[in-house]
Amino acid sequence: MEHFDCVVVGGGMVGAASALTLAQLGLQVALVEKFTPKDFSTEQALDLRVSAISLASQNLLSQVGAWQQVQQWRTCPYKRLGVWEHESAYTEFNADDIEQSHLGHIVENRLIQLALWQQITGMSNIRTFCPETLIALEQDNNKATLTLSNNTLTAKLVIGADGAQSKVREMSAIGMTGWDYQQSAMLINVETSMSQQDITWQQFSPTGPVAFLPLPGKSPLGGYASLVLYHQRDEITRLASLSNSQLQQEILKSFPKQLGDIKVLGKGDFPLTRRHANTYQNKQVLLLGDAAHTINPMAGQGVNLGFKDVLALQHVIAAAIGNGEVWHDESVLARYEQMRRKENLLMMSTMDALYASFSHPSPLIKVARNIALLAVNKVPFLNSTIKNKALAYACGL
C-alpha cells in the first residue's frame, strides 16, 4: 500500500492538468488512468475530437509547460467568431475589440493530453498508475483508500476527473441532476476549398445549430475544418449511416454558403446531455471537469470550464499552504466548490437559454432574437459593453 498527498483518477486533459498544478505546489501526486496517450507524428490524420481552447486555458497550459509543445505540433488560432440565424442579423466578435491577438485555438484533445503527459514524466513527485482501473473507494479517518486493479493507494485528497460517467462520483455517493436534450451532435472532419481561416462560426436553425471550426494544415482541396451538426437523434443516426460522399451532399444542403466546397474525411456523433453533480465534494473527494458538470457544447466551453476548476483548486490549496492551514481539511477543500459552482451553473444555464431560444418555433420569438443580435452588433453602446464583456468572459479574461 502506497500513500500520496493526492490521487487523481482520470488522466485526460483536466485530470492531467490538475496533477501537474498540484505537483507544482510540492505535493506528492498519483495519477490513475486506463490508457496511455498515443505518440504524435505529423502523418497522423486530424482527430475528430477537438476543443476551442480559450485564452485563459492557454495560460494554464503554458503555466504547466504543455502549451509550448502543443504549438510545435499543430494548432489553429482563430481571431473572429461569427453568429447568426438570418444573414441580416449576422454578428461578429473580433479579438481586436478586446485588444487581443486571437480569441483562442482549435486543438485536438489528444494532443493536449499528450503534451500534459510529457510534462508529467518530468515531474519527480508525480507517479502514474497506467493501465489501471478504480475498483473501490473508501473514506475514513481523514484519508481515502483506493483499490485499483493491481494496486492499493491511500491519499489525503482524491480528485475525480474521470469524465461524465465518473466512478469516483458514483463510489462517493454523489448524486446528479440534469436531463437529455433529445438531440445529438455530429462531428465531421472535412477538406475545404478555403485555406486555413481565422474565423469560427455558428448558424442557428430550429433543428439546431451548425458550426464551423478551422483546423490547421493545407489539404489537396485547400484547408481543413471540423464541422458540427446538431439535430434530432433519429436524423443524426440516419446521417451517420451514410457514406462520406452521401454525407457530403447532405452537409452542402444543411450548411450556409460560407462553408464552400468540401470533402468528408471522417465522422462521429454523441448525444447531448446536461449533468451537474449535487455537490463537488464528499469529505476528501473533489470532482473536477466533466465528472462535476457536463454542458451543452454549443459554445465550446466544456473543457475550458474544467481548466477553470483546475486553476481554482490550485489557488485554494496554495493559499491554504501559504496561510499555514491544513490544506486537505474539509473546510479548506470546500472553498473550491464555493469558487466554482456558481460560475459553472451560470454558464450551463446561459447555454440552455440560448439553445432554447434559438430552437423555439414561434415567428415572434424568431424576430425578437434576430433583432437582439442585430442590436448587439449595430448599437454602439451595446457593442462596446455587452458584446465585448461577453467576449472577454468567454475567453476567461
ZIPEZI-V202150 format. One record per backbone hydrogen bond with DSSP energy under -1.0 kcal/mol. CO is the residue of the C=O (numbers start at 0). NH is the residue of the N-H. Records with the same first field share a line. If there is no record, write none. Layout:
CO: NH, NH
//
This chain:
1: 153
3: 155
4: 156
5: 29
6: 158
7: 31
8: 160
11: 15
12: 16
13: 17
14: 18
15: 19
16: 20
17: 21
18: 22
19: 23
21: 26
22: 25
27: 4, 5
28: 126
29: 7
30: 128
31: 9
32: 131
40: 43
48: 108
50: 52, 106
52: 104
53: 57
54: 58
55: 59
56: 60
57: 61
58: 62
59: 63
60: 65, 66
61: 64
65: 69
66: 70
67: 71
68: 72
75: 105
77: 102, 103
78: 94
79: 199
80: 92
81: 201
82: 90
83: 203
85: 88
86: 89
90: 82
92: 80
93: 96
94: 97, 99
95: 98
103: 77
104: 52
105: 75
106: 50
107: 111
108: 112
109: 113
110: 114
111: 115
112: 116
113: 117
114: 118
115: 119
116: 120
119: 122
122: 125
124: 28
126: 30
128: 32
132: 148
135: 146
137: 144
139: 142
142: 139
143: 154
144: 137
145: 152
146: 134, 135
150: 147
151: 1
152: 145
153: 3
154: 143
156: 6
157: 285
158: 8
159: 287
162: 165
165: 169
166: 170
167: 171
168: 173
169: 172
174: 277
176: 275
178: 273
182: 271
183: 230
184: 269
185: 228
186: 267
187: 226
188: 264, 265
189: 224
190: 262
191: 222
197: 78, 79
199: 81
200: 211
201: 83
202: 209
204: 207
208: 229
209: 202
210: 227
211: 200
212: 225
222: 191
223: 214
224: 189
225: 212
226: 187
227: 210
228: 185
230: 183
231: 235
232: 236
233: 237
234: 238
235: 239
236: 240
238: 241
242: 246
243: 247
244: 248
245: 249
246: 250
247: 251
248: 252
249: 253
250: 254
255: 258
256: 259
260: 192
262: 190
265: 188
267: 186
269: 184
271: 180
273: 178
274: 293
275: 176
279: 286
281: 284
283: 157
284: 281
285: 159
287: 290
288: 291, 292
291: 276
293: 274
296: 299
300: 304
301: 305
302: 306
303: 307
304: 308
305: 309
306: 310
307: 311
308: 312
309: 313
310: 314
311: 315
312: 316
313: 317
314: 318
315: 319
316: 320
317: 321
318: 322
319: 324
320: 323
324: 326
325: 328
328: 332
329: 333
331: 334
332: 335
333: 337
334: 338
335: 339
336: 340
339: 343
340: 344
341: 345
342: 346
343: 347
344: 348
345: 349
346: 350
347: 351
348: 352
349: 353
350: 354
351: 355
352: 356
353: 357
361: 365
362: 366
363: 367
364: 368
365: 369
366: 370
367: 371
368: 372
369: 373
370: 374
371: 375
372: 376
373: 377
374: 378
378: 382
379: 383
380: 384
381: 386
384: 388
385: 389
386: 390
387: 391
388: 392
389: 393
390: 394
391: 396
392: 395
394: 55
//
